Amino acid sequence: MKLSKEEKSWILYDCGNSAYSMAVTTALLPIIFGMFDNVSSMDLGYFNSIASILVAVMSPILGTIADYKDKKKRFFIFFAALGIMATASLAFVSPASGEWQLLVLFYILSAIGFAGANIFYDSFIVDVTQDERMDKVSTRGFAFGYIFSVIPFGISLALIYVLGMDKAIGYQIGFLITALWWGLLTVPLLRDVKQRHYVEPDPRPVANSFRRLGATFANIRQHRVVFIFLLAYFFYIDGVDTIIKMVVPYATSVLGGEDLDTFTLLGILLIIQIIAFPCAILYGNLAKKYSARKMIIFGIFTYIFSCVAAFFITSVWHIFILGALIGSAQGGIQALSRSYFAKIIPKDNSNEFFGFYNIFGKFAAILGPALMSLATTLTGDASYSILAIIPLFLIGFFVFITLPEGNSHGASNRTRT
C-alpha cells in the first residue's frame, strides 16, 4: 500500500510521541524518580492517575470545541508543545536537588500534553485517509512508532550505560533526546495535515459545544454501536494497559529483584518494542483479509494466553519470551481499536467522539491493578495475580462479539476542502 504525503506525516507523529511513552512513562522517569530520597518509584502511579483524570475529564469538552473549523490543529499544537517542553524540563531537575515535587509537576504537565495531543492526533486519522485504508494506516502508525522509538531510547540507554546506571546525568540527557525527537517528528504533521471534517463555526462555540455534548449523551441510542464498542474497549484495554504497566513489577515479584537488574529490565522493554513493529504491520495486513474485528478478537485471546503463560514463569528468559508474546499483540490491538472506532463514528464530530474514546482509555487500567493486588493479598502468592485480569479480557470479548464487522454509523460523512 503506497502511503500519501498526509498519511506519512500523520504516521511520523506516532514515531515521535512513542519515544515519550517508551522513555518517560515506562523506563527513565521511574528510575530517576527512585533516586530521590524518601520517595518510591511506585508513587508515580498516583501522579500518573492525576494527569489521566484531568485529561479524561477535559477530553470530550475539548474535543467538542475542536470539531469547529480550523480548531483541531490549534488544540493539537498547544498540547504537543506543552508535552515537549515539559519533557525537556525534566532534564533540569536533579536528584541531588531533592526537588522531587518539581520533577512530578513537569511529569504531570508532560503527561497532560502527551495525552491531550493524542486526542486530536487520533481524530486526524479521519482527515488523512479513507475508511478502507484506516486499518493499515493506523497499524503502520503504531508499528513505526514502536521501531522508531527504539532509536532515541537506544541512544539514551547507551549514554546511561557509559555514564553509569546509577548516575542521574544519563537519564537527564535522555529526557532532552526524547523531547528533541518528539518535536522534530511533529513538524511534518503541522506542515501537511489539514482538518477536512468539521462543524461550521458559530458565534457561541463554547456554549454550543456543551449543548452538542449534552445532545450526544441524550441521544446515545442513536450511537448504539459506538457505545457498545466503548464498553468492550474499556474492559479489554484495561487488561492490555495493566499488562503493559505491571509486567515488570509482576516479574520482579515472582522472580525476585536480584535476577532482574535495571539493564535487563530496559532490555526487555526494547525487545517488546522491536517485536511489536512487524507484528503491528502484520495485524494491519491480516485485518484487510479477515477484518479488524476478527484481528482484535485474536489479540484479546493472545493476551489471555499470555496471562496463563505468565503464571508459569520461572526464569528471566521466560520474561523475554513473555515480552515477545505481549509485543506481538500490543500494537495490533491498539491500532485496530483506533481504526475500528474511527470507522463507526460521525466524521464531522470526530474530536468529540475521540474525546469519549480517550475517557475510556484513560480510566482503563484501574480495575486490573486492583484485581492483581487483591489476588496477591487473598492468596499470598503474586503468581496468581496475573490470572485475576483474565476476566477483563473475557468480558471485553463477550461484549465485542456483538458488534458488526465494519462501518455502521449513519451520521454525516461529508468531506470538505
Salt bridges, closest charged atoms under 4 A:
GLU6 OE2 - ARG196 NH2 3.11
GLU7 OE1 - ARG133 NH2 2.71
ASP14 OD2 - ARG338 NH2 3.34
ASP67 OD2 - ARG212 NH2 3.25
ASP122 OD1 - ARG338 NH1 3.03
ASP127 OD2 - LYS72 NZ 2.48
ASP131 OD1 - LYS347 NZ 3.01
ASP135 OD2 - LYS343 NZ 2.94
ASP192 OD1 - LYS5 NZ 3.81
ASP192 OD1 - ARG191 NE 3.06
ASP348 OD1 - HIS197 ND1 3.71
ASP348 OD2 - ARG414 NH2 3.59
ASP348 OD1 - ARG416 NH1 3.64
GLU352 OE1 - ARG212 NH2 3.63
GLU405 OE2 - ARG293 NH1 3.60
GLU405 OE2 - LYS294 NZ 2.86
